[in-house]
Amino acid sequence: MPPKNKFDKNIFINCPFDKKYNPMLRAMLFSAIVCGLEPRLASESSDSSQVRINKITRLIKNSRYSVHDLSRMPAKEKGEFPRFNMPFELGVDFGSKIYGGRMLSSKKSLIFDKERFRYQRALSDLAGVDIKAHNSKPDELIRQFREWVRNDLGIKCKSGSQLCDAYKVFYGDFKQIMKEEGFKQRDIDNMSPNEFIHYIKQWMKGRKN
């Protein structure tokens, strides 16, 4: 178990990591950091010697907060298998809160889907759980994330509109910095979440100075 101060800041993010979801993930990373949280993702380490499920359970154990996005769970085409990674990791997280002891019993989670009640077709066990809908729009994700942080976690933060505006300013500055550093659009699109987090923190540090 990590020191309590780190545990209380860490937020495990369980979501797709493909190019199509990237705008949503980047908006979430920005919102988490601006609200004083530390994003933790399974993709943060590329050590091939680590078994993925062990890495995920360690991150869940070390994070008081978590976000689970189920919006990409259904199969996209006929004959394609549904994507079970996100609901599986959600189940691991739920189990850790129930069976993980006193410290993990304080964990809090935010669950997203594209539409609010769509998940019930596949995960009826979650009936009665408050699911937030982002409609696959980064601005709506930011607003819903902010409401959860303020109302459920009790963390003071900017308004939803202010966070959306700040993200637009950041992303404009980020693209300009990337251009000056010689990055092509392909480099920006394929940037890892860890590297993107680095630029968010650098931008915030510059705003404070």
DAFENCOR-V757407 format. One record per run of one state. SS is the DSSP state (2 for helix, 1 for strand, 0 for the rest). FROM is the first residue (numbers start at 0). LEN is the number of residues. If there is no record, write none. Layout:
SS_FROM_LEN ; SS_FROM_LEN
This chain:
0_0_3 ; 2_3_4 ; 0_7_2 ; 1_9_5 ; 0_14_4 ; 2_18_16 ; 0_34_3 ; 1_37_3 ; 0_40_1 ; 2_41_3 ; 0_44_7 ; 2_51_10 ; 0_61_3 ; 1_64_5 ; 0_69_15 ; 2_84_15 ; 0_99_4 ; 2_103_3 ; 0_106_1 ; 1_107_6 ; 0_113_4 ; 2_117_4 ; 0_121_2 ; 2_123_3 ; 0_126_4 ; 1_130_3 ; 0_133_4 ; 2_137_14 ; 0_151_8 ; 2_159_21 ; 0_180_4 ; 2_184_5 ; 0_189_3 ; 2_192_16 ; 0_208_1
